[in-house]
């Protein structure tokens, strides 16, 4: 045991017994479904660190999602509370004795702000716990990535894994619909067959935020420039510096792959035209024209809307997060998962597949290599195929060695395997 972990254990010994928690803590899990999932895991861990009672986290969507989903609309609350009962005391709502519920996240006296990113356990012991003891109930805001990985005891990381892989279960109706979609993918040819899931991140917001340059007409490029100028004026400035920046980002592999680029990569990897592909994606920037190269090379490509009837999905449409949960589960169950850009969705899928034993392949395309290859007019197909195959032998979701500030959600190997 390290000195840091030893001191943490001593501090825990000085906290009240489990049935006498230090107070109540409430967090807002912001963003999309998978960002919220990470925030919930961190909330449980923070409550454990301070021996506080956790109020069921509030889900708050960002401007893109605009979805009024509650925890109980997406997750099995009874299972969540029961599974974690020996770790953290969790209650469904703010206690009745607290009368200022509406002001909890706006009251300076009741809200802890300015929590640093990837804060250590010690930060909560020193700065948050005293306020909880004094006020009895505190809100933490904002709360997304406010707990570190390598500066907390391993028992806390293992707890986060238990929350992520065991305590957080989607509602039965979501699980059942996802099972149906996965089954339909496997039986589209009339006989049981494997399928690939493709997380295609090429929505207008992603393309705009990337500040990368993509193939398109002069009119498309002008409209994208106006969009970026409106949404990100500080980064856009006068636009004169963006071309060089776009070239640099593409060389470094920091640009989302276009659907056509994904198609070429998959074909170079040896996947045939007949491959069954499930696409998890928002509205693709450029619409059907942008999707045409991918569909032409892989015609057996479908979305959940094409796999199911309107009536089947109507019950899920009132909560955007429910539809995202369906995509998440169908991707998780796939024989091959392919990501095209970073993000919480992809990292949680890859991490879960690693946690389950690395039996299912997860492909992370080397976008830097792709940029170099696509930009070489003298490279033949055979050379390109060889480069793709060799480079991606180590990018298929196998275990990776951890390192300082590693991402627990994508690589749960060391803190979680065989111990969670």
VOPAGU-2260 file (C-alpha; in pm, 1 decimal, decimal comma):
REM VOPAGU-2260
SITE   aa  ch    i         X         Y         Z
SITE  UNK   A    0       0,0       0,0       0,0
SITE  UNK   A    1     136,7     339,8     -95,5
SITE  UNK   A    2     170,1     622,8     156,8
SITE  UNK   A    3    -108,3     810,0     -18,6
SITE  UNK   A    4    -347,7     515,3       1,3
SITE  UNK   A    5    -248,4     451,3     364,8
SITE  UNK   A    6    -334,2     810,0     459,1
SITE  UNK   A    7    -663,1     779,3     276,3
SITE  UNK   A    8    -754,4     468,0     476,5
SITE  UNK   A    9    -669,7     650,4     800,6
SITE  UNK   A   10    -899,7     937,9     698,5
SITE  UNK   A   11   -1179,9     692,7     619,6
SITE  UNK   A   12   -1140,5     542,9     967,0
SITE  UNK   A   13   -1210,7     885,3    1114,0
SITE  UNK   A   14   -1539,0     921,8     925,6
SITE  UNK   A   15   -1871,8     828,0    1089,4
SITE  UNK   A   16   -1999,3     468,2    1063,2
SITE  UNK   A   17   -2188,1     367,0     745,7
SITE  UNK   A   18   -2527,0     416,5     913,4
SITE  UNK   A   19   -2425,0     767,0    1020,3
SITE  UNK   A   20   -2328,7     931,7     694,8
SITE  UNK   A   21   -2169,8    1275,4     692,9
SITE  UNK   A   22   -2457,5    1433,7     500,2
SITE  UNK   A   23   -2619,9    1435,9     157,4
SITE  UNK   A   24   -2460,0    1507,1    -178,4
SITE  UNK   A   25   -2635,5    1573,1    -509,9
SITE  UNK   A   26   -2479,7    1608,9    -853,7
SITE  UNK   A   27   -2604,6    1704,6   -1198,8
SITE  UNK   A   28   -2492,1    1458,0   -1465,6
SITE  UNK   A   29   -2465,0    1677,1   -1773,4
SITE  UNK   A   30   -2434,0    1612,7   -2145,6
SITE  UNK   A   31   -2531,1    1306,6   -2347,1
SITE  UNK   A   32   -2609,8     959,8   -2217,7
SITE  UNK   A   33   -2252,8     832,4   -2191,4
SITE  UNK   A   34   -2114,4    1150,7   -2039,7
SITE  UNK   A   35   -2391,1    1120,2   -1781,0
SITE  UNK   A   36   -2296,4     758,0   -1719,3
SITE  UNK   A   37   -1939,6     855,4   -1635,2
SITE  UNK   A   38   -2063,3    1135,8   -1408,3
SITE  UNK   A   39   -2286,1     890,0   -1219,8
SITE  UNK   A   40   -1994,8     651,0   -1165,4
SITE  UNK   A   41   -1787,3     939,7   -1031,7
SITE  UNK   A   42   -2073,6    1055,5    -808,6
SITE  UNK   A   43   -2091,2     716,5    -636,7
SITE  UNK   A   44   -1714,2     718,9    -590,0
SITE  UNK   A   45   -1714,5    1069,2    -439,8
SITE  UNK   A   46   -1997,8     977,3    -202,7
SITE  UNK   A   47   -1793,1     676,5     -89,5
SITE  UNK   A   48   -1482,0     889,3     -36,8
SITE  UNK   A   49   -1675,5    1122,7     194,8
SITE  UNK   A   50   -1911,0     858,9     342,5
SITE  UNK   A   51   -2199,3    1077,7     228,5
SITE  UNK   A   52   -2550,3     973,7     129,2
SITE  UNK   A   53   -2590,1    1008,7    -246,2
SITE  UNK   A   54   -2915,3    1154,4    -373,9
SITE  UNK   A   55   -3009,6     995,9    -706,2
SITE  UNK   A   56   -2822,3    1208,4    -963,7
SITE  UNK   A   57   -3011,1    1456,6   -1177,9
SITE  UNK   A   58   -2969,2    1420,4   -1553,1
SITE  UNK   A   59   -2925,7    1749,0   -1734,1
SITE  UNK   A   60   -2898,2    1751,1   -2112,2
SITE  UNK   A   61   -2686,9    2004,6   -2297,9
SITE  UNK   A   62   -2806,8    2230,9   -2578,2
SITE  UNK   A   63   -2758,4    1960,9   -2840,3
SITE  UNK   A   64   -2961,0    1689,7   -2665,7
SITE  UNK   A   65   -3248,9    1904,2   -2527,0
SITE  UNK   A   66   -3403,8    1603,5   -2358,7
SITE  UNK   A   67   -3583,1    1607,6   -2022,2
SITE  UNK   A   68   -3488,8    1257,5   -1913,5
SITE  UNK   A   69   -3482,1    1152,2   -1549,9
SITE  UNK   A   70   -3263,4     878,1   -1403,1
SITE  UNK   A   71   -3562,6     645,8   -1368,6
SITE  UNK   A   72   -3656,6     699,3   -1736,4
SITE  UNK   A   73   -3343,1     523,0   -1853,4
SITE  UNK   A   74   -3188,6     319,7   -1568,9
SITE  UNK   A   75   -3324,4      54,6   -1329,7
SITE  UNK   A   76   -3327,3     251,5   -1002,4
SITE  UNK   A   77   -3410,0     -42,8    -774,4
SITE  UNK   A   78   -3118,5    -245,7    -908,6
SITE  UNK   A   79   -2884,9      54,9    -885,2
SITE  UNK   A   80   -2963,5     119,7    -518,4
SITE  UNK   A   81   -2971,2    -246,4    -416,6
SITE  UNK   A   82   -2647,1    -341,0    -593,2
SITE  UNK   A   83   -2454,1     -61,0    -424,0
SITE  UNK   A   84   -2615,5     -82,2     -79,2
SITE  UNK   A   85   -2299,7    -223,5      80,0
SITE  UNK   A   86   -2085,8      53,5     -72,9
SITE  UNK   A   87   -2287,1     375,9     -60,7
SITE  UNK   A   88   -2620,2     480,5      84,0
SITE  UNK   A   89   -2837,9     607,9    -201,6
SITE  UNK   A   90   -3178,3     774,3    -172,8
SITE  UNK   A   91   -3425,1     856,5    -448,9
SITE  UNK   A   92   -3490,6    1220,2    -367,9
SITE  UNK   A   93   -3387,2    1520,2    -162,2
SITE  UNK   A   94   -3498,0    1470,3     201,4
SITE  UNK   A   95   -3838,6    1616,2     293,9
SITE  UNK   A   96   -3686,1    1823,1     572,1
SITE  UNK   A   97   -3489,7    2025,3     317,3
SITE  UNK   A   98   -3723,7    2299,4     195,8
SITE  UNK   A   99   -3501,2    2484,7     -54,2
SITE  UNK   A  100   -3501,8    2214,2    -323,2
SITE  UNK   A  101   -3548,5    2452,0    -614,7
SITE  UNK   A  102   -3252,7    2662,6    -506,3
SITE  UNK   A  103   -3010,1    2381,8    -433,7
SITE  UNK   A  104   -2800,9    2429,4    -749,3
SITE  UNK   A  105   -2820,3    2809,2    -740,0
SITE  UNK   A  106   -2748,6    2873,1    -372,5
SITE  UNK   A  107   -2387,8    2975,4    -310,3
SITE  UNK   A  108   -2409,7    2832,6      40,1
SITE  UNK   A  109   -2527,2    2494,6     -85,3
SITE  UNK   A  110   -2322,1    2447,0    -402,4
SITE  UNK   A  111   -1956,7    2348,4    -434,8
SITE  UNK   A  112   -1816,9    2492,3    -756,4
SITE  UNK   A  113   -1470,1    2518,5    -909,2
SITE  UNK   A  114   -1382,2    2155,4    -843,8
SITE  UNK   A  115   -1068,4    2097,7   -1053,5
SITE  UNK   A  116   -1061,7    1845,2   -1332,0
SITE  UNK   A  117    -944,5    1499,9   -1226,2
SITE  UNK   A  118    -930,2    1608,3    -862,2
SITE  UNK   A  119    -770,0    1364,5    -616,5
SITE  UNK   A  120    -961,7    1198,4    -333,3
SITE  UNK   A  121    -778,1    1426,8     -93,3
SITE  UNK   A  122    -944,7    1732,2    -250,1
SITE  UNK   A  123   -1289,1    1607,9    -149,7
SITE  UNK   A  124   -1173,5    1518,4     201,7
SITE  UNK   A  125   -1020,6    1864,2     252,4
SITE  UNK   A  126   -1259,9    2094,0      66,0
SITE  UNK   A  127   -1600,0    1931,9      20,9
SITE  UNK   A  128   -1646,7    1709,4     324,6
SITE  UNK   A  129   -1629,3    1994,9     579,8
SITE  UNK   A  130   -1906,0    2181,7     396,8
SITE  UNK   A  131   -2124,6    1871,2     384,4
SITE  UNK   A  132   -2079,9    1822,6     758,6
SITE  UNK   A  133   -2172,8    2186,4     818,5
SITE  UNK   A  134   -2467,5    2222,5     577,5
SITE  UNK   A  135   -2587,3    1857,0     582,3
SITE  UNK   A  136   -2670,3    1871,8     211,4
SITE  UNK   A  137   -2457,1    2003,8     -75,0
SITE  UNK   A  138   -2474,8    2010,5    -454,5
SITE  UNK   A  139   -2165,9    1964,7    -672,4
SITE  UNK   A  140   -2160,0    2160,5    -998,5
SITE  UNK   A  141   -2036,6    2113,3   -1262,7
SITE  UNK   A  142   -1965,8    1741,9   -1232,0
SITE  UNK   A  143   -1838,6    1546,9   -1529,6
SITE  UNK   A  144   -1467,7    1467,0   -1500,2
SITE  UNK   A  145   -1410,7    1595,0   -1147,3
SITE  UNK   A  146   -1238,4    1284,4   -1008,8
SITE  UNK   A  147    -898,9    1152,7   -1116,0
SITE  UNK   A  148    -789,6     798,0   -1193,4
SITE  UNK   A  149    -438,1     754,3   -1062,7
SITE  UNK   A  150    -472,1     987,2    -762,5
SITE  UNK   A  151    -741,0     788,7    -583,9
SITE  UNK   A  152    -716,9     451,7    -404,8
SITE  UNK   A  153    -763,5     146,6    -624,8
SITE  UNK   A  154   -1070,3      48,4    -421,4
SITE  UNK   A  155   -1238,7     364,1    -550,4
SITE  UNK   A  156   -1154,7     277,4    -911,8
SITE  UNK   A  157   -1289,8     -72,6    -858,1
SITE  UNK   A  158   -1608,8      78,0    -717,7
SITE  UNK   A  159   -1644,8     292,4   -1029,1
SITE  UNK   A  160   -1614,2     -22,2   -1239,2
SITE  UNK   A  161   -1884,1    -195,9   -1034,9
SITE  UNK   A  162   -2110,9     100,5   -1095,6
SITE  UNK   A  163   -2038,2     113,3   -1468,4
SITE  UNK   A  164   -2050,3    -257,6   -1550,2
SITE  UNK   A  165   -2293,2    -392,0   -1291,2
SITE  UNK   A  166   -2500,4    -131,4   -1105,2
SITE  UNK   A  167   -2607,4      78,9   -1406,2
SITE  UNK   A  168   -2859,7    -132,4   -1593,0
SITE  UNK   A  169   -3093,3       6,2   -1854,4
SITE  UNK   A  170   -3466,0     -47,6   -1807,1
SITE  UNK   A  171   -3590,2    -395,4   -1911,9
SITE  UNK   A  172   -3782,2    -258,5   -2211,4
SITE  UNK   A  173   -3462,4     -98,5   -2345,3
SITE  UNK   A  174   -3263,4    -418,7   -2294,3
SITE  UNK   A  175   -3534,4    -625,6   -2465,6
SITE  UNK   A  176   -3559,4    -398,0   -2769,3
SITE  UNK   A  177   -3180,8    -395,0   -2805,9
SITE  UNK   A  178   -3179,4    -777,0   -2795,2
SITE  UNK   A  179   -3438,6    -780,8   -3074,2
SITE  UNK   A  180   -3233,9    -542,4   -3287,4
SITE  UNK   A  181   -2916,5    -748,0   -3236,0
SITE  UNK   A  182   -3105,6   -1067,6   -3320,9
SITE  UNK   A  183   -3242,0    -911,3   -3639,1
SITE  UNK   A  184   -2890,9    -807,4   -3739,2
SITE  UNK   A  185   -2767,2   -1163,3   -3698,2
SITE  UNK   A  186   -3054,1   -1313,5   -3897,3
SITE  UNK   A  187   -3089,7   -1069,2   -4186,0
SITE  UNK   A  188   -2954,7   -1328,0   -4430,9
SITE  UNK   A  189   -3191,2   -1601,2   -4312,7
SITE  UNK   A  190   -2918,8   -1775,4   -4114,2
SITE  UNK   A  191   -2725,0   -1673,7   -3804,8
SITE  UNK   A  192   -2430,1   -1457,1   -3903,9
SITE  UNK   A  193   -2195,8   -1205,9   -3736,8
SITE  UNK   A  194   -2244,4    -831,6   -3771,4
SITE  UNK   A  195   -2035,3    -518,5   -3742,7
SITE  UNK   A  196   -2141,1    -205,2   -3553,2
SITE  UNK   A  197   -2011,5     126,4   -3682,8
SITE  UNK   A  198   -2019,3     437,3   -3464,1
SITE  UNK   A  199   -2016,2     703,8   -3732,4
SITE  UNK   A  200   -1942,4    1045,4   -3583,3
SITE  UNK   A  201   -1998,5    1282,4   -3869,8
SITE  UNK   A  202   -2283,8    1505,4   -3755,5
SITE  UNK   A  203   -2284,2    1875,5   -3844,3
SITE  UNK   A  204   -2187,7    1975,4   -3488,9
SITE  UNK   A  205   -1894,3    1731,8   -3484,5
SITE  UNK   A  206   -1771,6    1843,6   -3826,5
SITE  UNK   A  207   -1798,6    2207,2   -3725,2
SITE  UNK   A  208   -1630,5    2166,8   -3388,7
SITE  UNK   A  209   -1342,2    1969,2   -3541,9
SITE  UNK   A  210   -1237,0    2270,6   -3753,6
SITE  UNK   A  211   -1111,1    2021,6   -4011,6
SITE  UNK   A  212   -1149,4    2058,3   -4386,4
SITE  UNK   A  213   -1363,4    1806,0   -4573,5
SITE  UNK   A  214   -1452,5    1735,0   -4934,3
SITE  UNK   A  215   -1747,9    1946,1   -5045,4
SITE  UNK   A  216   -1878,3    2209,0   -5281,6
SITE  UNK   A  217   -1785,8    2576,0   -5251,9
SITE  UNK   A  218   -2136,6    2646,9   -5122,6
SITE  UNK   A  219   -2106,4    2377,4   -4853,6
SITE  UNK   A  220   -1773,2    2513,5   -4735,9
SITE  UNK   A  221   -1912,1    2868,3   -4719,9
SITE  UNK   A  222   -2211,0    2755,4   -4513,3
SITE  UNK   A  223   -1985,4    2558,3   -4278,1
SITE  UNK   A  224   -1765,1    2865,4   -4233,4
SITE  UNK   A  225   -2070,2    3072,2   -4137,1
SITE  UNK   A  226   -2183,3    2800,0   -3897,5
SITE  UNK   A  227   -1843,8    2787,7   -3726,3
SITE  UNK   A  228   -1826,5    3164,9   -3705,0
SITE  UNK   A  229   -2166,4    3173,8   -3534,8
SITE  UNK   A  230   -2112,0    2882,4   -3294,2
SITE  UNK   A  231   -1744,1    2930,6   -3207,5
SITE  UNK   A  232   -1660,1    3297,7   -3278,2
SITE  UNK   A  233   -1349,1    3306,4   -3058,1
SITE  UNK   A  234   -1192,5    3009,3   -3231,8
SITE  UNK   A  235   -1301,7    3123,9   -3576,0
SITE  UNK   A  236   -1165,0    3478,6   -3549,6
SITE  UNK   A  237   -1144,5    3589,9   -3914,2
SITE  UNK   A  238   -1093,5    3239,0   -4052,9
SITE  UNK   A  239    -755,3    3311,9   -4211,2
SITE  UNK   A  240    -562,6    3072,1   -3986,3
SITE  UNK   A  241    -800,2    2776,5   -4021,2
SITE  UNK   A  242    -667,9    2619,0   -4342,2
SITE  UNK   A  243    -321,5    2556,9   -4198,7
SITE  UNK   A  244    -478,0    2437,0   -3874,2
SITE  UNK   A  245    -701,0    2193,8   -4065,1
SITE  UNK   A  246    -402,1    2046,5   -4250,6
SITE  UNK   A  247    -209,9    2000,4   -3927,1
SITE  UNK   A  248    -501,2    1834,2   -3749,2
SITE  UNK   A  249    -554,5    1591,2   -4035,7
SITE  UNK   A  250    -185,8    1492,3   -4038,4
SITE  UNK   A  251    -205,9    1429,4   -3663,4
SITE  UNK   A  252    -513,7    1211,1   -3701,1
SITE  UNK   A  253    -745,2    1445,3   -3512,5
SITE  UNK   A  254   -1017,7    1476,0   -3777,3
SITE  UNK   A  255   -1335,2    1262,1   -3794,5
SITE  UNK   A  256   -1330,0    1005,9   -4073,6
SITE  UNK   A  257   -1575,0    1066,4   -4355,8
SITE  UNK   A  258   -1812,6     779,2   -4447,0
SITE  UNK   A  259   -1623,2     721,1   -4772,7
SITE  UNK   A  260   -1291,2     700,2   -4587,2
SITE  UNK   A  261   -1438,4     446,0   -4347,2
SITE  UNK   A  262   -1553,8     233,9   -4640,3
SITE  UNK   A  263   -1205,3     225,8   -4796,4
SITE  UNK   A  264   -1043,3     134,0   -4464,8
SITE  UNK   A  265   -1286,7    -151,4   -4398,6
SITE  UNK   A  266   -1237,8    -289,3   -4748,6
SITE  UNK   A  267    -859,9    -271,8   -4704,5
SITE  UNK   A  268    -896,5    -467,4   -4380,0
SITE  UNK   A  269   -1059,8    -743,6   -4580,5
SITE  UNK   A  270   -1426,0    -697,9   -4496,2
SITE  UNK   A  271   -1632,2    -802,8   -4800,9
SITE  UNK   A  272   -1922,6    -622,8   -4964,5
SITE  UNK   A  273   -2167,0    -863,6   -4796,8
SITE  UNK   A  274   -2071,3    -754,0   -4442,5
SITE  UNK   A  275   -2375,0    -677,1   -4227,4
SITE  UNK   A  276   -2323,6    -333,8   -4070,2
SITE  UNK   A  277   -2529,7    -162,4   -3801,7
SITE  UNK   A  278   -2475,7     214,8   -3804,0
SITE  UNK   A  279   -2506,7     414,4   -3481,7
SITE  UNK   A  280   -2508,4     778,1   -3579,2
SITE  UNK   A  281   -2688,6    1105,2   -3559,7
SITE  UNK   A  282   -2788,1    1287,7   -3878,0
SITE  UNK   A  283   -2484,5    1264,0   -4103,2
SITE  UNK   A  284   -2355,8    1595,2   -4234,3
SITE  UNK   A  285   -2415,7    1600,7   -4608,1
SITE  UNK   A  286   -2699,5    1347,0   -4592,0
SITE  UNK   A  287   -2734,8    1065,2   -4843,4
SITE  UNK   A  288   -2475,7    1214,2   -5078,2
SITE  UNK   A  289   -2211,5    1189,5   -4806,0
SITE  UNK   A  290   -2323,6     835,9   -4717,4
SITE  UNK   A  291   -2331,5     712,6   -5078,7
SITE  UNK   A  292   -1968,5     584,4   -5098,4
SITE  UNK   A  293   -2013,3     381,4   -4779,0
SITE  UNK   A  294   -2349,6     239,6   -4887,5
SITE  UNK   A  295   -2218,1     154,3   -5233,9
SITE  UNK   A  296   -1926,4     -44,0   -5093,2
SITE  UNK   A  297   -2131,2    -200,6   -4812,0
SITE  UNK   A  298   -2497,7    -218,7   -4919,6
SITE  UNK   A  299   -2600,2    -430,8   -4617,5
SITE  UNK   A  300   -2587,4    -125,7   -4394,8
SITE  UNK   A  301   -2882,4     -42,1   -4166,5
SITE  UNK   A  302   -2985,0     176,0   -3873,7
SITE  UNK   A  303   -3224,6      97,8   -3590,4
SITE  UNK   A  304   -3496,0     284,7   -3781,4
SITE  UNK   A  305   -3453,1      47,1   -4075,6
SITE  UNK   A  306   -3445,2    -260,3   -3851,8
SITE  UNK   A  307   -3766,5    -181,3   -3665,5
SITE  UNK   A  308   -4113,5     -46,4   -3721,8
SITE  UNK   A  309   -4218,6     308,4   -3637,6
SITE  UNK   A  310   -4451,6     172,0   -3370,7
SITE  UNK   A  311   -4169,9     -18,8   -3201,1
SITE  UNK   A  312   -3954,6     292,5   -3165,9
SITE  UNK   A  313   -4233,4     536,9   -3080,2
SITE  UNK   A  314   -4217,5     439,6   -2714,2
SITE  UNK   A  315   -3850,2     536,6   -2703,4
SITE  UNK   A  316   -3870,4     862,3   -2896,1
SITE  UNK   A  317   -3990,3    1074,8   -2603,9
SITE  UNK   A  318   -3642,9    1035,9   -2452,4
SITE  UNK   A  319   -3346,4    1081,3   -2687,3
SITE  UNK   A  320   -3131,7     900,5   -2431,4
SITE  UNK   A  321   -3343,3     586,6   -2477,2
SITE  UNK   A  322   -3259,7     580,8   -2847,4
SITE  UNK   A  323   -2892,3     636,2   -2763,5
SITE  UNK   A  324   -2914,1     345,2   -2517,7
SITE  UNK   A  325   -3043,3     117,2   -2794,5
SITE  UNK   A  326   -2746,9     209,8   -3016,2
SITE  UNK   A  327   -2510,5     156,6   -2723,5
SITE  UNK   A  328   -2637,2    -194,4   -2649,8
SITE  UNK   A  329   -2651,5    -309,3   -3012,7
SITE  UNK   A  330   -2293,2    -187,6   -3060,7
SITE  UNK   A  331   -2186,8    -358,7   -2738,4
SITE  UNK   A  332   -2328,1    -693,0   -2859,0
SITE  UNK   A  333   -2172,9    -673,7   -3207,9
SITE  UNK   A  334   -1900,7    -911,1   -3325,6
SITE  UNK   A  335   -1690,6    -618,3   -3449,0
SITE  UNK   A  336   -1716,3    -260,0   -3327,6
SITE  UNK   A  337   -1562,7      22,4   -3531,9
SITE  UNK   A  338   -1527,2     377,8   -3406,2
SITE  UNK   A  339   -1453,6     668,2   -3641,1
SITE  UNK   A  340   -1373,5     940,1   -3388,0
SITE  UNK   A  341   -1322,2     976,2   -3013,8
SITE  UNK   A  342   -1586,2    1034,5   -2749,4
SITE  UNK   A  343   -1748,8     876,0   -2448,0
SITE  UNK   A  344   -1969,4     640,9   -2653,0
SITE  UNK   A  345   -1674,6     467,7   -2818,7
SITE  UNK   A  346   -1451,6     457,9   -2510,6
SITE  UNK   A  347   -1727,6     301,2   -2297,1
SITE  UNK   A  348   -1801,0      38,4   -2563,3
SITE  UNK   A  349   -1433,1     -53,7   -2599,3
SITE  UNK   A  350   -1381,6     -56,4   -2222,7
SITE  UNK   A  351   -1683,7    -280,5   -2163,8
SITE  UNK   A  352   -1571,6    -527,1   -2428,8
SITE  UNK   A  353   -1227,3    -540,1   -2268,1
SITE  UNK   A  354   -1384,7    -589,4   -1927,3
SITE  UNK   A  355   -1593,3    -879,8   -2060,2
SITE  UNK   A  356   -1281,3   -1063,9   -2167,5
SITE  UNK   A  357   -1164,2    -921,7   -2501,2
SITE  UNK   A  358   -1366,3   -1180,4   -2692,7
SITE  UNK   A  359   -1507,2    -921,9   -2932,8
SITE  UNK   A  360   -1297,5    -710,3   -3168,7
SITE  UNK   A  361   -1296,6    -330,3   -3137,0
SITE  UNK   A  362   -1125,3    -134,7   -3412,6
SITE  UNK   A  363    -975,2     212,1   -3362,8
SITE  UNK   A  364    -867,1     333,7   -3706,8
SITE  UNK   A  365    -532,0     507,6   -3724,4
SITE  UNK   A  366    -657,1     835,3   -3869,8
SITE  UNK   A  367    -306,1     978,1   -3899,9
SITE  UNK   A  368    -198,5     688,9   -4119,4
SITE  UNK   A  369    -516,2     722,0   -4321,6
SITE  UNK   A  370    -445,1    1088,8   -4383,7
SITE  UNK   A  371     -94,8    1009,6   -4508,3
SITE  UNK   A  372    -211,9     725,5   -4729,6
SITE  UNK   A  373    -508,4     908,9   -4877,7
SITE  UNK   A  374    -284,7    1203,2   -4958,5
SITE  UNK   A  375     -22,2     999,7   -5149,2
SITE  UNK   A  376    -116,3     986,4   -5519,5
SITE  UNK   A  377     155,8     732,6   -5591,6
SITE  UNK   A  378      51,5     472,6   -5334,4
SITE  UNK   A  379     -96,8     163,5   -5496,5
SITE  UNK   A  380    -384,3     -36,8   -5351,8
SITE  UNK   A  381    -162,9    -329,8   -5248,5
SITE  UNK   A  382      70,6    -100,9   -5051,9
SITE  UNK   A  383    -222,9      74,3   -4892,3
SITE  UNK   A  384    -377,7    -257,9   -4785,7
SITE  UNK   A  385     -48,7    -372,8   -4635,9
SITE  UNK   A  386     -13,3     -48,9   -4437,5
SITE  UNK   A  387    -368,8     -76,6   -4305,9
SITE  UNK   A  388    -338,4    -441,9   -4206,0
SITE  UNK   A  389      -1,3    -404,4   -4032,6
SITE  UNK   A  390     -96,1     -85,0   -3850,1
SITE  UNK   A  391    -425,3    -219,3   -3717,4
SITE  UNK   A  392    -293,2    -546,6   -3580,7
SITE  UNK   A  393    -253,3    -369,4   -3245,8
SITE  UNK   A  394    -567,8    -154,0   -3267,7
SITE  UNK   A  395    -835,3    -418,7   -3213,9
SITE  UNK   A  396    -929,6    -370,1   -2849,2
SITE  UNK   A  397    -667,8    -592,9   -2688,9
SITE  UNK   A  398    -547,3    -500,8   -2336,7
SITE  UNK   A  399    -322,6    -198,0   -2318,3
SITE  UNK   A  400     -61,9    -108,3   -2060,3
SITE  UNK   A  401    -186,1     163,4   -1829,3
SITE  UNK   A  402      -0,5     491,4   -1783,3
SITE  UNK   A  403     -36,0     806,8   -1568,6
SITE  UNK   A  404    -374,2     974,7   -1620,5
SITE  UNK   A  405    -495,4     679,4   -1828,1
SITE  UNK   A  406    -865,9     662,0   -1911,2
SITE  UNK   A  407   -1039,1     416,5   -1679,9
SITE  UNK   A  408   -1347,5     394,8   -1901,6
SITE  UNK   A  409   -1164,9     281,7   -2214,5
SITE  UNK   A  410    -898,8      74,0   -2044,2
SITE  UNK   A  411   -1029,2     -82,3   -1720,1
SITE  UNK   A  412    -769,3    -359,6   -1718,4
SITE  UNK   A  413    -547,1    -290,6   -1417,4
SITE  UNK   A  414    -791,1    -146,9   -1159,8
SITE  UNK   A  415   -1093,9    -358,5   -1247,2
SITE  UNK   A  416   -1017,1    -694,7   -1402,8
SITE  UNK   A  417   -1081,8    -993,0   -1178,1
SITE  UNK   A  418   -1136,9    -764,2    -879,4
SITE  UNK   A  419   -1451,9    -559,1    -945,8
